[in-house]
Amino acid sequence: MNWFKNFFDKVFQPESELINETTESIEEKENTINSKILDEESLLEIEEKLLRLDCGIEFSESVTSQLAKYKRQINLTTAQEKLTEICLNSLQQSQAQATFDFSGNKKGLQIILIVGVNGVGKTTSIGKLAHYFAQKNLKVLIAPCDTFRAAAPEQLQKWATRAKAEFYDGDGKKADAILYEAIKKSEKENIDILLVDTAGRLQNKKTLMDELTKLHSVIQKHSAVDTSIDTLLVLDATTGQNGYLQAIAFNEATKLSGLILSKFDGTARGGIIFSIAHNLKLPIAFLGIGEKIDQLLEFDLKYFFEKINLNL
């Protein structure tokens, strides 16, 4: 009956003793971390954690090689600070490469091509972007240039209505014709932001490249001198290393300005952006944190690091 007595004593233990016991447990854990020296075993554990966060092999090895310089010289608390510093510096370097300006203060028409494979949240991201710019009192037009996915125009039109943005009905025309007419409409009606949906058929990179090249050609030939062009890739935060491969492919097909990391909520790890920042130097423009129309945030390093959980 000893097990019952132990159980009974535990359940009816005075609250003050429980608090003391919990506090002691936390302090014991902190003391263990503070006393443990950064060694080969802990470096392997750090690398495994980074890989579980989808940070990629190259970035994870780069981080651990930088931390290895401090092996047996610092404890894990200091190693945690170094780890955060290295990761933060990597993202700061890629963010410094940003050429886009979505403040709403730019003169002339801003054309933003949205690229990404089907299923990553491209349509939702366009709707959120339309709302984001509409909230800045900018006139927004959405052009449905993904003419290969049958339901795309209808879905975009619904988002345009919700975002209080205008929508150009392509009425079955080819993508380049839709874009040309949308540009002319934008110039005639003093539209500030033209959001362009594009095809996401990554299975055939040559066809994709030809399509995107054609759209860029239309913009360059038929838009005003002060028109700015940005291309944003939508990546699903839950896709892991496949997201890195998508970034490579789309960056080859069209020079990317930056990324929108969608579905950065729930179980999303999001570490893939470290790999992209490390290897491709692509900045993050926005984070999609939910399904609601206002759940699109300008990328914020502090917010991202609070959510990514790099704690050892």
Secondary structure, DSSP 8 states (H G I E B T S, - for coil): -HHHHHHHHHHT--HHHHHHHHHHHHHHHHHHHHH-B--HHHHHHHHHHHHHTT--HHHHHHHHHHHGGGTTTSBHHHHHHHHHHHHHHHHHHHHTT-----SS---S-EEEEEE--TTSSHHHHHHHHHHHHHTTT--EEEEE--TTSTTHHHHHHHHHHHHT-EE---TT--HHHHHHHHHHHHHHTT-SEEEEE----TTSHHHHHHHHHHHHHHHHHHS-TT-EEEEEEEEETTSTHHHHHHHHHHHHHS---EEEEE--STT---THHHHHHHHH---EEEEE-SSSTT-EEE--HHHHHHHH----
